[in-house]
Amino acid sequence: MPITILECAIARGAKPDADGSISPEAINTAGFHFIGGCINCHATLAAYNAYPTQGSFWACADCIDTNGFLTMEKFNEWATAQSERDAKFDEFCNGVRPRLTKERA
C-alpha cells in the first residue's frame, strides 16, 4: 500500500501530542495540509487516509492505483526533483533564485 500524507508528515518531523495523536498544526508545520480532497472522486480526505500522487495531488485508497509512492525514499526523490524544477522555473520567470522549500503534496 502506498504511503499516506500522515506518514510523510511524520517522516518530516510531525510529533505526536501527549495522548499519541498528531495535531493538524504538527502536520502543517511539517509542510503538509491536514484536509484535502481526492483528485478523481472528490472525496474529502484527511492526512491519515490521503495518498500523495506523482501528479502533485491527493488520492483516496480507491483511486490511488499506481500513482502513489510505496516508500518515503521515492517520495523524497520526487519532492526534491519537483522543488528543483520549481526553483529553476521561478529563476527563469523572476530572475531570483528562491529557497528550495516548496512541497507539492
C-alpha positions as CSV (number, residue, x, y, z in Angstrom):
1,M,0.0,0.0,0.0
2,P,1.3,3.5,-0.8
3,I,2.4,5.9,1.9
4,T,-0.1,8.4,3.3
5,I,0.2,12.2,3.9
6,L,0.4,11.4,7.6
7,E,3.4,9.1,7.1
8,C,5.0,11.8,5.1
9,A,4.4,14.4,7.8
10,I,5.8,12.1,10.5
11,A,8.9,11.4,8.4
12,R,9.3,15.2,8.0
13,G,9.1,15.8,11.8
14,A,5.5,15.9,12.9
15,K,5.5,14.8,16.5
16,P,2.6,13.2,18.4
17,D,0.9,15.0,21.3
18,A,0.9,13.6,24.9
19,D,-2.2,11.5,24.0
20,G,-0.4,10.0,20.9
21,S,-2.4,11.9,18.3
22,I,-0.8,14.1,15.8
23,S,-2.4,17.6,15.6
24,P,-3.2,19.4,12.3
25,E,-0.7,22.1,13.4
26,A,2.1,19.5,13.6
27,I,1.2,18.2,10.1
28,N,1.1,21.7,8.8
29,T,4.4,22.6,10.4
30,A,5.9,19.5,8.6
31,G,4.8,21.1,5.3
32,F,1.5,19.3,4.6
33,H,-2.2,20.1,4.7
34,F,-4.4,18.2,7.2
35,I,-7.5,18.1,5.0
36,G,-8.0,17.9,1.3
37,G,-9.8,16.1,-1.5
38,C,-9.3,13.2,-3.9
39,I,-8.2,14.2,-7.4
40,N,-10.5,11.6,-9.0
41,C,-13.7,11.1,-6.9
42,H,-13.5,14.3,-4.9
43,A,-13.9,12.5,-1.6
44,T,-13.0,14.6,1.4
45,L,-9.7,13.3,2.9
46,A,-7.6,13.9,6.0
47,A,-3.9,13.2,6.3
48,Y,-4.4,9.7,7.6
49,N,-6.4,8.5,4.5
50,A,-4.9,10.6,1.8
51,Y,-2.1,9.4,-0.5
52,P,0.3,11.8,-2.3
53,T,0.4,11.2,-6.1
54,Q,3.1,11.7,-8.6
55,G,0.8,14.4,-10.2
56,S,1.1,16.6,-7.1
57,F,-2.4,15.9,-5.8
58,W,-4.0,13.7,-3.2
59,A,-5.9,10.5,-3.9
60,C,-8.1,8.2,-1.8
61,A,-7.4,4.5,-1.4
62,D,-9.8,3.6,-4.2
63,C,-8.3,6.0,-6.7
64,I,-4.5,5.9,-5.9
65,D,-3.9,3.0,-8.3
66,T,-0.2,3.2,-9.3
67,N,0.2,6.9,-8.9
68,G,1.4,6.8,-5.3
69,F,4.7,6.3,-3.6
70,L,5.5,3.0,-1.9
71,T,8.3,4.4,0.2
72,M,9.4,7.7,1.7
73,E,12.6,7.4,-0.2
74,K,10.7,7.5,-3.5
75,F,8.5,10.4,-2.3
76,N,11.6,12.4,-1.2
77,E,13.3,11.8,-4.5
78,W,10.2,13.1,-6.3
79,A,9.7,16.1,-3.9
80,T,13.4,17.1,-4.4
81,A,13.1,16.9,-8.2
82,Q,9.9,19.0,-8.0
83,S,11.5,21.6,-5.8
84,E,14.5,21.9,-8.1
85,R,12.2,22.2,-11.1
86,D,10.1,24.9,-9.5
87,A,13.2,26.8,-8.4
88,K,14.5,26.8,-12.0
89,F,11.2,28.0,-13.3
90,D,11.0,30.8,-10.6
91,E,14.5,31.8,-11.5
92,F,13.6,31.9,-15.2
93,C,10.5,34.0,-14.6
94,N,11.7,36.3,-11.8
95,G,15.5,36.3,-12.1
96,V,15.7,35.4,-8.4
97,R,16.7,32.1,-7.0
98,P,14.2,31.1,-4.3
99,R,14.8,28.8,-1.4
100,L,14.1,25.1,-2.1
101,T,11.3,24.6,0.4
102,K,8.2,24.1,-1.7
103,E,6.1,21.0,-1.1
104,R,3.8,19.6,-3.7
105,A,1.8,17.0,-1.8
